[in-house]
């Protein structure tokens, strides 16, 4: 939910706000990644990856993407926020990455359907 809420502050309808580009240029500046592409990538990822995670669709991919985002935020943007927030996010995302999304996920049922189609039980 944190990533989704952050994403919603970056857009106005389907347009990325000018303030988002300003933040990525002056506050969230990353080494090696120009501000404009970083703003677009972060905005798209913050919208897409939480939805995939909630649905349990490509959940490990979504968890990995959000874990990488958490690491980037921790290392380059807010390095003093580890124990307050980022450690908790990282622990939850690492769990999904390592254990999978569980029986209620789209990934689980897609795997069951695929097993059925190829004759595995």
C-alpha positions as CSV (number, residue, x, y, z in Angstrom):
1,X,0.0,0.0,0.0
2,X,2.9,2.4,0.7
3,X,4.2,2.1,-2.8
4,X,0.8,2.5,-4.3
5,X,0.1,5.6,-2.2
6,X,3.5,7.1,-3.2
7,X,2.7,6.4,-6.9
8,X,-0.6,8.2,-6.6
9,X,1.1,11.4,-5.4
10,X,3.3,11.4,-8.5
11,X,0.5,11.6,-11.1
12,X,-2.4,13.8,-12.1
13,X,-4.7,11.4,-14.0
14,X,-2.5,9.6,-16.5
15,X,0.2,12.4,-16.5
16,X,3.3,12.5,-14.3
17,X,3.3,15.8,-12.4
18,X,6.0,18.4,-12.9
19,X,6.6,18.2,-9.2
20,X,7.6,14.5,-9.6
21,X,10.3,15.4,-12.1
22,X,11.5,18.2,-9.8
23,X,11.8,15.8,-6.9
24,X,13.7,13.3,-9.0
25,X,16.1,16.0,-10.1
26,X,16.7,17.7,-6.8
27,X,15.6,15.4,-3.9
28,X,15.7,11.8,-5.1
29,X,18.7,12.3,-7.5
30,X,20.2,8.9,-8.2
31,X,23.7,8.2,-9.5
32,X,23.9,6.8,-13.0
33,X,20.2,7.3,-13.7
34,X,19.0,10.6,-15.3
35,X,16.1,12.2,-13.3
36,X,13.4,12.0,-16.1
37,X,13.7,8.3,-16.8
38,X,14.1,7.6,-13.1
39,X,10.8,9.5,-12.4
40,X,9.0,7.6,-15.1
41,X,10.3,4.1,-14.1
42,X,9.6,4.7,-10.4
43,X,6.1,5.9,-11.1
44,X,5.2,3.0,-13.4
45,X,6.8,0.5,-11.0
46,X,5.0,1.9,-8.0
47,X,1.7,1.6,-9.8
48,X,2.3,-1.9,-11.4
49,X,4.3,-3.9,-8.9
50,X,1.9,-3.5,-5.9
51,X,-1.1,-4.5,-8.0
52,X,0.8,-7.6,-9.2
53,X,1.8,-8.4,-5.6
54,X,-1.8,-8.1,-4.3
55,X,-3.1,-10.3,-7.1
56,X,-0.3,-12.8,-6.5
57,X,0.4,-12.6,-10.3
58,X,4.2,-12.7,-11.0
59,X,4.4,-12.1,-7.3
60,X,8.1,-13.0,-6.9
61,X,9.0,-10.7,-9.7
62,X,6.9,-7.9,-8.1
63,X,8.5,-8.5,-4.7
64,X,12.0,-8.4,-6.2
65,X,11.2,-5.2,-8.0
66,X,9.8,-3.6,-4.8
67,X,12.8,-4.9,-2.8
68,X,15.2,-3.3,-5.3
69,X,13.2,-0.1,-5.0
70,X,13.4,-0.3,-1.2
71,X,17.2,-0.8,-1.4
72,X,17.6,2.2,-3.8
73,X,15.4,4.4,-1.5
74,X,17.4,3.3,1.6
75,X,20.8,3.7,0.0
76,X,20.4,6.8,-2.1
77,X,17.4,8.8,-0.9
78,X,16.5,8.2,2.8
79,X,19.5,6.4,4.4
80,X,18.3,7.2,7.9
81,X,15.0,5.4,7.6
82,X,16.2,1.8,7.8
83,X,14.8,0.7,11.2
84,X,11.7,2.9,11.0
85,X,10.3,1.6,7.7
86,X,12.7,0.0,5.1
87,X,13.6,-3.0,7.3
88,X,10.0,-3.9,7.6
89,X,9.3,-3.5,3.9
90,X,12.4,-5.6,3.1
91,X,11.4,-8.4,5.4
92,X,7.9,-8.7,4.0
93,X,9.1,-8.5,0.4
94,X,11.9,-11.0,1.0
95,X,9.4,-13.4,2.5
96,X,7.3,-13.4,-0.7
97,X,10.4,-13.5,-2.8
98,X,11.7,-16.6,-1.0
99,X,8.5,-18.4,-0.1
100,X,6.2,-17.4,-2.9
101,X,2.8,-15.8,-2.7
102,X,0.8,-18.7,-1.3
103,X,-2.4,-20.6,-2.1
104,X,-4.7,-17.7,-2.7
105,X,-2.5,-16.2,-5.4
106,X,-3.0,-16.2,-9.2
107,X,0.5,-17.7,-9.5
108,X,-0.6,-20.7,-7.4
109,X,-3.7,-21.4,-9.4
110,X,-2.0,-20.8,-12.8
111,X,0.6,-23.4,-11.7
112,X,-2.2,-25.8,-10.8
113,X,-3.9,-25.3,-14.1
114,X,-0.6,-25.8,-16.0
115,X,0.1,-29.0,-14.0
116,X,-3.4,-30.3,-15.0
117,X,-2.9,-29.5,-18.6
118,X,0.4,-31.5,-18.8
119,X,-1.0,-34.4,-16.7
120,X,0.8,-33.8,-13.4
121,X,-1.1,-34.0,-10.2
